[in-house]
Amino acid sequence: MSDLPTSVLKRVLEVEPMDTEQEVVEYDAMDHETPKAAFIERLRQLGAPGNEQGRMLDIATGPGHIPLQLCDAFGSISVVGIDLAPKMIAMANRRLAESPHTGRIDFVLGDAKKMPFADASFDTVFSNTSLHHLPEPRPMLAEAWRVLKSGGVLLIRDLYRPADEATLEKIVAEQTTGSTAFQRKMFADSLRAALTPDELLYLAREVGMTNIEVVIDTDRHMSLQSVV
Ligand SMILES: C[S@@+](CC[C@H](N)C(=O)[O-])C[C@H]1O[C@@H](n2cnc3c(N)ncnc32)[C@H](O)[C@@H]1O
């Protein structure tokens, strides 16, 4: 028995790509500042970007906030962000065009389950709150592991499924003050679609990942990450 949190809730799947105008605009407008700063800090603690010219991959990048913030934080890295939703990639490219980082970030339309990148071609591979969108998460995990250089930094953070309905409702109420009804529904649906930490660790081992662990970050976030 592990000490990781479990859930009595059954997993309820979400649609895979987020490609309606409303999803893109309302997701982009949600306040992601604090969790994203914490995400970048964790990458730093894990040793990313590894070297000054480090090449990083953001799987299911959405509107591309993290690649842009990473380029603010680290002088000469480059980042590729991939997403299955054309409207998300368009939003990410709009944000990139308004930033000082054109030339350092490449947003690519594509599927996390079969990525158009060579084996061992990234120093750091990461993903934030996206894995729960995949009905079958193994292909994405296997692809993340395939494109990561040996000894590189892996960080796959996601929501985890709350223990029960009351906990889910409490988390949604606490985290969505000031949100629209649609944003509240997106968040609740994501919590229902999320894996438990034990499920994530099991799947990561099944695809052959080694030297990894699952850590609990908050009452709703977990990270599958390299052991340092
Ligand atoms: C909740 S958003 C997270 C976006 C971003 N990682 C962030 O932290 O803001 C989930 C994203 O996963 C994308 N997605 C879902 N399935 C995907 C797949 N198979 N391949 C690539 N992207 C996918 C969706 O289109 C959406 O942009």
The ligand as an SDF file (V2000), in Angstrom:
LIG
                    3D

 27 29  0  0  0  0  0  0  0  0999 V2000
   -5.9870   22.4000  -19.5600 C   0  0  0  0  0  0  0  0  0  0  0  0
   -5.0930   22.7690  -21.0170 S   0  0  0  0  0  0  0  0  0  0  0  0
   -3.4710   23.0450  -20.3720 C   0  0  0  0  0  0  0  0  0  0  0  0
   -2.6530   23.9450  -21.2380 C   0  0  0  0  0  0  0  0  0  0  0  0
   -1.2530   24.3050  -20.7330 C   0  0  0  0  0  0  0  0  0  0  0  0
   -0.4230   23.1300  -20.5590 N   0  0  0  0  0  0  0  0  0  0  0  0
   -1.2880   25.1470  -19.4990 C   0  0  0  0  0  0  0  0  0  0  0  0
   -0.7330   24.7600  -18.4660 O   0  0  0  0  0  0  0  0  0  0  0  0
   -1.8610   26.2350  -19.5590 O   0  0  0  0  0  0  0  0  0  0  0  0
   -4.9710   21.1870  -21.8070 C   0  0  0  0  0  0  0  0  0  0  0  0
   -4.4540   21.2200  -23.2160 C   0  0  0  0  0  0  0  0  0  0  0  0
   -4.1920   19.8840  -23.6720 O   0  0  0  0  0  0  0  0  0  0  0  0
   -4.4310   19.8610  -25.0690 C   0  0  0  0  0  0  0  0  0  0  0  0
   -4.4960   18.4630  -25.5410 N   0  0  0  0  0  0  0  0  0  0  0  0
   -5.4390   17.5450  -25.2340 C   0  0  0  0  0  0  0  0  0  0  0  0
   -5.1470   16.3720  -25.8340 N   0  0  0  0  0  0  0  0  0  0  0  0
   -4.0020   16.5550  -26.5250 C   0  0  0  0  0  0  0  0  0  0  0  0
   -3.1940   15.7090  -27.3490 C   0  0  0  0  0  0  0  0  0  0  0  0
   -3.5210   14.4400  -27.5930 N   0  0  0  0  0  0  0  0  0  0  0  0
   -2.0730   16.2250  -27.9050 N   0  0  0  0  0  0  0  0  0  0  0  0
   -1.7260   17.5200  -27.6890 C   0  0  0  0  0  0  0  0  0  0  0  0
   -2.4570   18.3650  -26.9170 N   0  0  0  0  0  0  0  0  0  0  0  0
   -3.5760   17.8870  -26.3440 C   0  0  0  0  0  0  0  0  0  0  0  0
   -5.7210   20.6620  -25.1820 C   0  0  0  0  0  0  0  0  0  0  0  0
   -5.9960   21.0630  -26.5060 O   0  0  0  0  0  0  0  0  0  0  0  0
   -5.4160   21.8270  -24.2300 C   0  0  0  0  0  0  0  0  0  0  0  0
   -4.7960   22.8900  -24.8940 O   0  0  0  0  0  0  0  0  0  0  0  0
  1  2  1  0
  2  3  1  0
  2 10  1  0
  3  4  1  0
  4  5  1  0
  5  6  1  0
  5  7  1  0
  7  8  2  0
  7  9  1  0
 10 11  1  0
 11 12  1  0
 11 26  1  0
 12 13  1  0
 13 14  1  0
 13 24  1  0
 14 15  1  0
 14 23  1  0
 15 16  2  0
 16 17  1  0
 17 18  1  0
 17 23  2  0
 18 19  1  0
 18 20  2  0
 20 21  1  0
 21 22  2  0
 22 23  1  0
 24 25  1  0
 24 26  1  0
 26 27  1  0
M  CHG  2   2   1   9  -1
M  END
$$$$
